[in-house]
Amino acid sequence: MSTTIIRPNSREEWLEVRKNGIGSSEVATIVGLNPWETPYQLWRRKVGLDAPKEETFAMKAGHYLEDAVAQFWADATGQQVIKSSAGDWLIRNDERPFMQVSPDRTYWLEGMKHNDSNKGILECKTTQMSVDGDDLPKHWFCQLIYQLGVSGMQHGSLAWLTAGREFGYKDIDFDRDFYEFLVEEVERFWVDYIKGNQEPQPVSVQDVLIKYNRHTAGKTVEVGEDILEAYHQLKGLKDELAELEHRKEELEGTIKMSFGDAEAICFGGQTLATWKAPKDSEKFDAKEFAKAYPDLAKEFTKTVQGARRFLLK
């Protein structure tokens, strides 16, 4: 397997090159393991229906903190991170040019000569969640295996910094069977959906709202027995919740009757509940403003599309 190293002249150029393929941060989405994005949403971005993701503060912080995570990893393992691997660059698969990766860092394999055959990939993460090294986030694992496969490297390591307070890492060897599965899914996504311009099926409610943010008046869909069963179960749950809400209001009323003008009630010295009025606040009266200044109110009034409302019948 041969690869091509691409070193863009700027981060902006690097971002443009990334659009022409499937990177490692997108693979978990394609195979349904990204908790924050679906294949349908990725497809819309890749074909230009939706704008590219804007870099958030957390994303920028993660980029800036790669050096810190890499240094923590080097301190913990005693292994040498390759300084020249920092920055925005790509490794592209020559056989399938749409497969390309941008490793955070590479490192020299311990005890081996320093050459291209003896490198590993270091993926650096910053997160707020607690990470179990024996149960890594699946989208992280996908990302590293894809990077190893595309680059032709056999060894890698995932390193993470949690809330700036805890550091951990996990060495991961290349998994060929899983990589071949990823290749099949990525190639199908690229050929069928990106180049073939087929539309993936929505797999979440958010997908449905993105595709159909308005209903078609008068249109009705005949559903199957699985949806009918879900309907009956939901109806039952809503009835149970209504009963619980009614009981909750009754109990709250009973307790509130004991307050009088007190702010708290207690039993045996233990505070059970408080019932206090909030501080006074100012509120803009839009109706009165419109009456007093109708032309000005009209000038600054805009139409906002309402969201689809779900009702059980």
C-alpha positions in Angstrom: 0.0 0.0 0.0 1.3 3.4 -0.9 0.5 6.8 0.5 1.1 10.5 -0.3 2.0 13.1 2.3 0.2 16.4 1.8 1.5 19.5 3.6 -0.8 22.5 2.9 0.6 26.0 3.2 -2.0 27.2 5.6 -4.8 25.9 7.9 -7.3 27.3 5.5 -5.8 25.3 2.6 -5.7 22.2 4.9 -9.4 22.6 5.6 -10.1 22.8 1.9 -8.1 19.6 1.1 -10.1 17.8 3.9 -13.3 18.4 2.0 -12.2 16.1 -0.8 -12.3 12.9 1.2 -13.3 11.1 4.3 -11.1 12.0 7.3 -10.7 10.0 10.5 -13.0 12.3 12.5 -15.9 11.4 10.1 -15.5 7.6 10.1 -17.4 7.0 13.4 -20.3 9.0 12.0 -20.5 6.8 8.8 -20.6 3.6 10.9 -23.1 5.0 13.4 -20.8 5.3 16.4 -20.7 9.1 16.7 -23.0 10.3 19.4 -23.2 13.8 18.0 -23.8 13.4 14.3 -25.6 11.0 12.0 -24.6 9.8 8.5 -27.4 11.9 7.0 -26.1 15.1 8.7 -22.5 14.3 7.5 -23.8 13.8 4.0 -25.5 17.1 4.0 -22.3 18.9 5.0 -20.1 17.0 2.5 -22.4 17.8 -0.5 -22.8 21.4 0.6 -26.4 21.5 1.6 -25.4 22.6 5.1 -22.5 24.9 6.1 -19.3 23.4 7.4 -19.1 23.1 11.2 -17.9 26.3 12.8 -14.9 25.9 15.1 -16.1 26.2 18.7 -14.1 27.3 21.6 -13.8 23.7 22.8 -12.5 22.6 19.4 -10.0 25.4 19.3 -8.9 24.6 22.8 -8.5 21.0 21.9 -6.3 21.9 19.0 -4.1 24.2 21.1 -3.8 21.7 23.9 -2.5 18.9 21.7 1.0 19.9 22.6 0.2 19.6 26.3 -1.4 16.1 25.9 1.5 14.9 23.8 4.0 16.1 26.4 2.0 14.3 29.2 2.1 11.2 27.1 5.8 11.5 26.4 6.4 12.0 30.2 4.3 8.9 31.0 5.7 6.6 28.4 9.3 7.8 28.0 8.7 7.6 24.2 9.7 10.3 21.7 7.1 12.4 19.9 8.2 13.5 16.5 8.3 17.3 16.6 7.8 17.7 12.8 4.4 15.8 13.1 2.8 18.8 14.7 0.7 21.0 12.5 -1.9 20.6 9.7 -0.9 17.9 7.3 -2.5 14.8 5.7 -1.7 11.2 4.7 -3.7 10.1 1.6 -4.2 6.6 0.5 -3.1 6.4 -3.2 -5.4 3.5 -4.0 -8.4 5.2 -2.5 -7.6 8.9 -2.6 -10.8 9.8 -0.8 -9.4 8.1 2.3 -7.2 10.6 4.1 -6.1 11.3 7.7 -4.5 14.0 9.7 -2.7 12.5 12.8 -2.3 14.7 15.8 1.2 13.5 16.3 3.5 10.6 15.3 6.2 9.0 17.5 9.2 6.8 17.2 8.6 3.2 18.2 10.7 2.4 21.2 13.9 0.5 20.7 13.7 0.7 16.9 15.6 2.6 14.2 14.1 6.0 13.3 12.6 5.5 9.9 9.2 5.7 8.3 8.5 2.0 9.0 9.0 2.4 12.7 6.5 5.1 13.6 3.2 5.1 15.6 0.3 7.5 15.7 -0.6 9.5 18.8 -4.2 10.8 19.0 -4.6 13.6 21.5 -7.9 14.3 23.2 -9.2 16.9 25.7 -12.5 16.1 27.4 -14.7 16.9 30.3 -15.9 13.3 30.7 -14.3 10.6 32.8 -12.5 8.0 30.5 -12.1 4.3 31.3 -9.0 3.0 29.5 -10.6 -0.4 29.2 -13.8 1.0 27.8 -12.7 3.8 25.4 -15.3 6.0 23.5 -16.0 4.0 20.4 -15.6 7.0 18.1 -12.1 7.5 19.4 -11.2 3.9 18.7 -12.6 4.2 15.1 -10.6 7.3 14.5 -7.3 5.8 15.5 -7.8 2.5 13.7 -8.7 4.4 10.5 -5.6 6.5 10.9 -3.4 3.5 11.3 -4.9 1.7 8.3 -4.7 4.6 5.9 -1.1 5.4 7.0 0.1 1.8 7.0 1.3 2.0 10.6 0.8 -0.8 13.1 0.8 0.8 16.5 -0.9 3.8 18.0 -1.8 5.4 21.3 -4.8 7.4 22.5 -4.0 10.0 25.1 -6.5 12.2 26.9 -6.6 15.0 29.4 -9.8 15.2 31.5 -10.9 18.7 32.7 -7.3 19.7 32.9 -6.9 17.5 36.0 -6.5 13.9 35.0 -4.3 12.3 32.3 -4.6 8.8 30.8 -3.5 6.9 27.7 -4.1 3.5 26.0 -1.8 1.8 23.5 -3.8 0.3 20.6 -2.5 -2.0 17.9 -3.8 -2.0 14.4 -7.0 -4.2 14.0 -7.1 -5.3 10.4 -10.5 -6.9 10.5 -12.1 -3.8 11.9 -10.2 -1.6 9.5 -11.5 -3.6 6.5 -15.0 -3.1 7.8 -14.4 0.6 8.0 -13.0 0.7 4.5 -16.1 -1.0 3.1 -18.4 1.4 4.9 -16.4 4.5 4.0 -16.1 3.4 0.3 -19.9 2.8 0.1 -20.6 6.1 1.7 -18.2 8.0 -0.7 -19.3 6.2 -3.9 -23.0 5.9 -3.3 -23.8 9.0 -1.3 -21.1 11.6 -2.1 -20.2 10.8 -5.7 -23.5 9.1 -6.5 -25.5 11.8 -4.8 -27.8 9.4 -3.2 -29.5 10.6 0.0 -28.9 8.5 3.2 -32.0 7.6 5.1 -32.7 9.7 8.2 -31.9 7.7 11.4 -32.9 10.2 14.1 -35.7 12.6 14.9 -33.2 15.4 14.3 -32.6 14.1 10.8 -36.3 14.1 10.1 -36.6 17.7 11.3 -33.7 18.7 9.1 -35.2 17.1 6.0 -38.8 17.9 6.7 -39.0 20.9 8.9 -42.5 21.6 7.6 -45.4 19.1 7.3 -47.4 18.6 4.0 -50.9 19.7 4.7 -53.5 16.9 4.4 -50.9 14.2 3.9 -51.3 11.0 5.9 -49.0 8.0 6.1 -50.2 4.4 6.7 -47.8 2.8 9.3 -47.1 -0.8 10.3 -47.9 -2.7 13.5 -44.6 -1.8 15.1 -45.6 1.9 15.0 -49.0 1.0 16.3 -47.5 -0.9 19.2 -45.2 2.1 20.0 -48.3 4.3 19.9 -50.2 2.2 22.4 -47.2 2.0 24.7 -46.7 5.8 24.6 -50.4 6.4 25.2 -50.2 4.2 28.3 -47.1 6.0 29.6 -48.7 9.4 29.1 -51.7 8.3 31.1 -49.5 7.1 33.9 -47.5 10.3 33.8 -50.8 12.3 34.0 -51.8 10.4 37.0 -48.4 10.9 38.7 -48.5 14.6 37.8 -52.0 14.9 39.4 -50.8 13.1 42.6 -47.7 15.3 42.6 -49.8 18.5 42.6 -52.0 17.1 45.4 -49.0 16.4 47.6 -47.4 19.8 46.8 -50.6 21.5 47.8 -50.8 19.6 51.1 -47.3 20.6 52.0 -47.7 24.3 50.9 -50.7 24.7 53.1 -48.3 24.3 56.1 -46.2 27.3 55.2 -48.3 30.3 55.9 -45.9 33.2 55.4 -42.8 31.2 56.3 -40.0 30.7 53.8 -39.2 27.1 55.1 -40.6 24.2 56.9 -38.7 21.7 59.1 -39.1 18.6 61.1 -36.8 17.8 64.0 -34.5 20.5 62.9 -34.2 19.2 59.3 -35.3 21.6 56.6 -37.8 19.8 54.4 -38.7 22.5 51.9 -38.7 26.2 51.1 -41.3 28.3 49.3 -39.9 31.8 48.5 -40.9 34.5 46.0 -38.2 35.5 43.5 -36.8 39.0 43.4 -38.8 41.5 41.4 -37.7 41.7 37.8 -38.4 43.9 34.8 -40.1 42.5 31.7 -40.6 44.1 28.4 -44.3 44.4 27.6 -44.4 43.8 23.9 -48.2 44.1 23.6 -48.3 47.6 25.2 -45.3 48.7 23.1 -47.1 47.6 19.9 -50.2 49.6 21.0 -48.2 52.8 21.8 -45.8 52.5 18.8 -47.4 50.3 16.1 -45.2 51.4 13.2 -42.0 50.9 15.1 -43.2 47.6 16.5 -44.0 46.4 12.9 -40.6 47.5 11.7 -38.8 45.3 14.2 -41.2 42.3 14.0 -40.1 39.3 12.0 -41.8 36.0 11.1 -40.4 33.0 12.8 -41.1 29.6 11.5 -42.9 27.4 14.0 -41.5 24.0 15.0 -43.5 20.9 14.1 -45.7 19.9 17.1 -46.2 16.2 18.0 -49.6 15.3 19.4 -51.1 11.9 20.2 -54.7 11.4 19.2 
